[in-house]
Amino acid sequence: MTKAYFLRGERYLRYDVEGDLIDSGYPKPLAVGWAGLADVGFDQDVDTVVDLGSDKAYLFKGDAFVRVDQSSNQVDGDVVSIADGWAGFAEAGFADSLDASVNWGNGKAYFFRGADYIRYDIALDRIDDGYPLLIAENWPGFEEAGFADGVDAAVNWGNGKAYFFSGGVYLRYDISNDAVDPGFPVGIGGAWPGFEEAGFGLRLDAAWLKIVRAEGVR
C-alpha cells in the first residue's frame, strides 16, 4: 500500500496513491501523526521532507532537521543543524534553509533552494561535484513553466513521474524523458482530489512518498 504525505502549516494529508484520493479523516495535525514533533518544534511550518529509503524521513525547518522513524511514527534522535548533519551543505549555501527535496530513486536526491539546486549521493553521503547549479539551466521546461526561481515541494511518484509544486500550481515531470509533460503547469485544486476542500489547494510546504504497512499506518 503506497502512501504519499503532503504538509501545509501544522497539518498534513495522507494520500492513497493507488486509490488516487485522500485517506478518510485527513487532514490531521502533524503532532498527531508523529510523536515528539511538538516537543522539538517541528509540528508546523516544516520546509521540506525527504525519505532516503531507510524507513526514515528527514524533516527540515530553517537551519535544522530532525529524523523520524516511519515504522514507529515518532521522532528518532535530536534536532541537528543542517550544517552539522549534511556534508557539504554549508559550503554550497544550503545550510540556512531548504525549499524542497526529492529522492530520485536512482541513488540520488535533489535539494532546492531559491533558483539553485544540488544533487546528493545517498550511498556516499555527500553532494556530487559541480553543484549547486541553476534550476533554469538544468531542468528542461521549468523556466517556461515559471518554476525556475523556486519550488515549494516535490515528490517522486514511483511510476516514472515526479511532481513539483509552486504556489497553487504544479507540473508533472517525466523522469526517463527528462522533460515536463505537455499541458503543465495546472492548478493543484482542480487536479488533486480533495486538496482544495482540505485547504491544500493554494500552496504546499512539503511532500514525500513512502511505502508503508497496512497495519499501524499513521
VEXTOR-744956 format. One record per residue (C-alpha): x, y, z. Coordinates in nm, 2 decimals. Example, Ala and Ser with C-alpha at 12.3 -4.5 7.8 and 13.67 -1.06 7.14 Angstrom:
<pt px="1.23" py="-0.45" pz="0.78"/>
<pt px="1.37" py="-0.11" pz="0.71"/>
***
This chain:
<pt px="0.00" py="0.00" pz="0.00"/>
<pt px="0.17" py="0.32" pz="-0.12"/>
<pt px="0.10" py="0.64" pz="0.07"/>
<pt px="0.21" py="1.00" pz="0.00"/>
<pt px="0.22" py="1.27" pz="0.26"/>
<pt px="0.16" py="1.64" pz="0.20"/>
<pt px="0.23" py="1.91" pz="0.46"/>
<pt px="0.10" py="2.26" pz="0.50"/>
<pt px="0.13" py="2.47" pz="0.81"/>
<pt px="0.05" py="2.25" pz="1.11"/>
<pt px="-0.15" py="1.99" pz="0.92"/>
<pt px="-0.09" py="1.70" pz="0.68"/>
<pt px="-0.27" py="1.49" pz="0.44"/>
<pt px="-0.22" py="1.12" pz="0.38"/>
<pt px="-0.29" py="1.03" pz="0.02"/>
<pt px="-0.36" py="0.68" pz="-0.12"/>
<pt px="-0.16" py="0.65" pz="-0.44"/>
<pt px="-0.34" py="0.35" pz="-0.59"/>
<pt px="-0.69" py="0.49" pz="-0.50"/>
<pt px="-0.60" py="0.85" pz="-0.61"/>
<pt px="-0.77" py="1.01" pz="-0.31"/>
<pt px="-0.70" py="1.15" pz="0.04"/>
<pt px="-0.75" py="0.89" pz="0.31"/>
<pt px="-1.05" py="0.93" pz="0.53"/>
<pt px="-1.01" py="1.15" pz="0.84"/>
<pt px="-0.75" py="1.39" pz="0.70"/>
<pt px="-0.60" py="1.65" pz="0.73"/>
<pt px="-0.46" py="1.59" pz="1.07"/>
<pt px="-0.22" py="1.79" pz="1.29"/>
<pt px="0.14" py="1.69" pz="1.24"/>
<pt px="0.17" py="1.65" pz="1.62"/>
<pt px="-0.09" py="1.37" pz="1.60"/>
<pt px="0.08" py="1.18" pz="1.32"/>
<pt px="0.44" py="1.17" pz="1.45"/>
<pt px="0.50" py="1.15" pz="1.83"/>
<pt px="0.76" py="1.40" pz="1.95"/>
<pt px="0.74" py="1.66" pz="1.68"/>
<pt px="0.57" py="1.92" pz="1.91"/>
<pt px="0.85" py="1.86" pz="2.17"/>
<pt px="1.12" py="1.96" pz="1.92"/>
<pt px="0.92" py="2.24" pz="1.75"/>
<pt px="0.86" py="2.06" pz="1.42"/>
<pt px="0.48" py="2.04" pz="1.44"/>
<pt px="0.43" py="2.32" pz="1.20"/>
<pt px="0.58" py="2.51" pz="0.91"/>
<pt px="0.82" py="2.24" pz="0.80"/>
<pt px="1.02" py="2.34" pz="0.49"/>
<pt px="1.07" py="2.01" pz="0.33"/>
<pt px="1.08" py="1.63" pz="0.39"/>
<pt px="1.29" py="1.36" pz="0.22"/>
<pt px="1.28" py="0.99" pz="0.26"/>
<pt px="1.62" py="0.83" pz="0.16"/>
<pt px="1.48" py="0.48" pz="0.16"/>
<pt px="1.58" py="0.35" pz="0.50"/>
<pt px="1.24" py="0.38" pz="0.67"/>
<pt px="1.34" py="0.72" pz="0.80"/>
<pt px="1.21" py="1.06" pz="0.70"/>
<pt px="1.42" py="1.38" pz="0.74"/>
<pt px="1.22" py="1.69" pz="0.83"/>
<pt px="1.39" py="2.03" pz="0.76"/>
<pt px="1.29" py="2.36" pz="0.92"/>
<pt px="1.51" py="2.67" pz="0.90"/>
<pt px="1.87" py="2.57" pz="0.96"/>
<pt px="1.79" py="2.24" pz="1.14"/>
<pt px="1.64" py="1.90" pz="1.08"/>
<pt px="1.50" py="1.61" pz="1.27"/>
<pt px="1.48" py="1.24" pz="1.18"/>
<pt px="1.15" py="1.05" pz="1.21"/>
<pt px="1.12" py="0.67" pz="1.22"/>
<pt px="0.84" py="0.58" pz="0.99"/>
<pt px="0.77" py="0.24" pz="1.15"/>
<pt px="0.71" py="0.37" pz="1.50"/>
<pt px="0.59" py="0.71" pz="1.38"/>
<pt px="0.80" py="0.91" pz="1.62"/>
<pt px="1.10" py="1.14" pz="1.63"/>
<pt px="1.42" py="0.94" pz="1.62"/>
<pt px="1.70" py="1.14" pz="1.77"/>
<pt px="1.78" py="1.51" pz="1.85"/>
<pt px="1.74" py="1.82" pz="1.63"/>
<pt px="2.06" py="1.88" pz="1.45"/>
<pt px="2.18" py="2.17" pz="1.24"/>
<pt px="2.19" py="2.11" pz="0.86"/>
<pt px="2.55" py="2.23" pz="0.86"/>
<pt px="2.65" py="1.96" pz="1.11"/>
<pt px="2.44" py="1.68" pz="0.97"/>
<pt px="2.47" py="1.71" pz="0.59"/>
<pt px="2.81" py="1.71" pz="0.44"/>
<pt px="2.88" py="2.00" pz="0.21"/>
<pt px="2.55" py="2.18" pz="0.25"/>
<pt px="2.71" py="2.48" pz="0.43"/>
<pt px="2.97" py="2.52" pz="0.16"/>
<pt px="2.70" py="2.50" pz="-0.11"/>
<pt px="2.49" py="2.77" pz="0.07"/>
<pt px="2.22" py="2.53" pz="0.16"/>
<pt px="2.26" py="2.51" pz="0.54"/>
<pt px="2.04" py="2.81" pz="0.63"/>
<pt px="1.71" py="2.67" pz="0.49"/>
<pt px="1.58" py="2.45" pz="0.21"/>
<pt px="1.27" py="2.49" pz="-0.01"/>
<pt px="1.21" py="2.14" pz="-0.15"/>
<pt px="1.37" py="1.79" pz="-0.18"/>
<pt px="1.31" py="1.47" pz="-0.36"/>
<pt px="1.45" py="1.12" pz="-0.37"/>
<pt px="1.50" py="1.05" pz="-0.74"/>
<pt px="1.50" py="0.67" pz="-0.69"/>
<pt px="1.84" py="0.61" pz="-0.85"/>
<pt px="2.06" py="0.67" pz="-0.55"/>
<pt px="2.04" py="1.04" pz="-0.58"/>
<pt px="1.84" py="1.30" pz="-0.40"/>
<pt px="1.78" py="1.66" pz="-0.51"/>
<pt px="1.76" py="1.96" pz="-0.28"/>
<pt px="1.62" py="2.30" pz="-0.39"/>
<pt px="1.68" py="2.65" pz="-0.25"/>
<pt px="1.57" py="2.96" pz="-0.44"/>
<pt px="1.69" py="2.94" pz="-0.80"/>
<pt px="1.96" py="2.67" pz="-0.72"/>
<pt px="1.97" py="2.30" pz="-0.66"/>
<pt px="2.22" py="2.04" pz="-0.55"/>
<pt px="2.24" py="1.66" pz="-0.62"/>
<pt px="2.31" py="1.44" pz="-0.33"/>
<pt px="2.47" py="1.09" pz="-0.35"/>
<pt px="2.28" py="0.89" pz="-0.08"/>
<pt px="2.53" py="0.60" pz="-0.05"/>
<pt px="2.84" py="0.83" pz="-0.04"/>
<pt px="2.66" py="1.08" pz="0.19"/>
<pt px="2.78" py="1.38" pz="0.01"/>
<pt px="2.69" py="1.64" pz="-0.26"/>
<pt px="2.80" py="1.55" pz="-0.61"/>
<pt px="3.09" py="1.75" pz="-0.76"/>
<pt px="2.99" py="2.06" pz="-0.95"/>
<pt px="2.69" py="2.17" pz="-0.75"/>
<pt px="2.50" py="2.39" pz="-0.69"/>
<pt px="2.36" py="2.46" pz="-1.03"/>
<pt px="2.08" py="2.68" pz="-1.16"/>
<pt px="1.73" py="2.52" pz="-1.20"/>
<pt px="1.67" py="2.72" pz="-1.52"/>
<pt px="1.97" py="2.58" pz="-1.69"/>
<pt px="1.94" py="2.21" pz="-1.60"/>
<pt px="1.57" py="2.13" pz="-1.56"/>
<pt px="1.41" py="2.14" pz="-1.91"/>
<pt px="1.08" py="2.33" pz="-1.91"/>
<pt px="1.10" py="2.47" pz="-1.56"/>
<pt px="1.18" py="2.82" pz="-1.67"/>
<pt px="0.89" py="2.82" pz="-1.93"/>
<pt px="0.66" py="2.69" pz="-1.66"/>
<pt px="0.76" py="2.96" pz="-1.41"/>
<pt px="0.94" py="2.71" pz="-1.18"/>
<pt px="1.30" py="2.83" pz="-1.23"/>
<pt px="1.30" py="3.08" pz="-0.93"/>
<pt px="1.19" py="2.83" pz="-0.67"/>
<pt px="1.00" py="2.51" pz="-0.59"/>
<pt px="0.78" py="2.47" pz="-0.28"/>
<pt px="0.76" py="2.09" pz="-0.27"/>
<pt px="0.85" py="1.79" pz="-0.48"/>
<pt px="0.76" py="1.42" pz="-0.48"/>
<pt px="0.87" py="1.12" pz="-0.69"/>
<pt px="0.55" py="0.92" pz="-0.75"/>
<pt px="0.74" py="0.59" pz="-0.81"/>
<pt px="0.59" py="0.54" pz="-1.16"/>
<pt px="0.84" py="0.73" pz="-1.37"/>
<pt px="0.68" py="1.06" pz="-1.29"/>
<pt px="0.77" py="1.33" pz="-1.04"/>
<pt px="0.55" py="1.62" pz="-0.93"/>
<pt px="0.68" py="1.97" pz="-0.85"/>
<pt px="0.47" py="2.23" pz="-0.67"/>
<pt px="0.50" py="2.61" pz="-0.67"/>
<pt px="0.22" py="2.83" pz="-0.52"/>
<pt px="-0.11" py="2.70" pz="-0.63"/>
<pt px="0.01" py="2.51" pz="-0.94"/>
<pt px="0.22" py="2.20" pz="-1.02"/>
<pt px="0.39" py="2.03" pz="-1.30"/>
<pt px="0.44" py="1.66" pz="-1.38"/>
<pt px="0.79" py="1.56" pz="-1.49"/>
<pt px="0.88" py="1.26" pz="-1.69"/>
<pt px="1.19" py="1.12" pz="-1.54"/>
<pt px="1.31" py="0.90" pz="-1.83"/>
<pt px="1.25" py="1.17" pz="-2.09"/>
<pt px="1.39" py="1.44" pz="-1.86"/>
<pt px="1.11" py="1.68" pz="-1.96"/>
<pt px="0.79" py="1.84" pz="-1.82"/>
<pt px="0.49" py="1.66" pz="-1.95"/>
<pt px="0.27" py="1.86" pz="-2.20"/>
<pt px="-0.01" py="2.07" pz="-2.06"/>
<pt px="0.16" py="2.16" pz="-1.74"/>
<pt px="0.16" py="2.35" pz="-1.51"/>
<pt px="-0.20" py="2.33" pz="-1.39"/>
<pt px="-0.38" py="2.42" pz="-1.07"/>
<pt px="-0.35" py="2.20" pz="-0.76"/>
<pt px="-0.70" py="2.24" pz="-0.65"/>
<pt px="-0.86" py="2.12" pz="-0.97"/>
<pt px="-0.64" py="1.82" pz="-1.03"/>
<pt px="-0.57" py="1.66" pz="-0.68"/>
<pt px="-0.90" py="1.53" pz="-0.54"/>
<pt px="-0.99" py="1.68" pz="-0.21"/>
<pt px="-0.69" py="1.92" pz="-0.18"/>
<pt px="-0.90" py="2.24" pz="-0.23"/>
<pt px="-1.16" py="2.13" pz="0.02"/>
<pt px="-0.88" py="2.04" pz="0.27"/>
<pt px="-0.72" py="2.38" pz="0.23"/>
<pt px="-0.42" py="2.25" pz="0.05"/>
<pt px="-0.50" py="2.39" pz="-0.30"/>
<pt px="-0.31" py="2.72" pz="-0.28"/>
<pt px="0.03" py="2.61" pz="-0.15"/>
<pt px="0.22" py="2.31" pz="-0.01"/>
<pt px="0.51" py="2.31" pz="0.23"/>
<pt px="0.64" py="1.96" pz="0.17"/>
<pt px="0.56" py="1.62" pz="0.01"/>
<pt px="0.71" py="1.27" pz="0.01"/>
<pt px="0.62" py="0.92" pz="-0.09"/>
<pt px="0.65" py="0.62" pz="0.14"/>
<pt px="0.55" py="0.25" pz="0.11"/>
<pt px="0.40" py="0.16" pz="0.44"/>
<pt px="0.24" py="-0.15" pz="0.60"/>
<pt px="-0.14" py="-0.15" pz="0.62"/>
<pt px="-0.12" py="-0.21" pz="1.00"/>
<pt px="-0.03" py="0.08" pz="1.21"/>
<pt px="-0.03" py="0.34" pz="0.93"/>
<pt px="-0.03" py="0.69" pz="1.07"/>
***
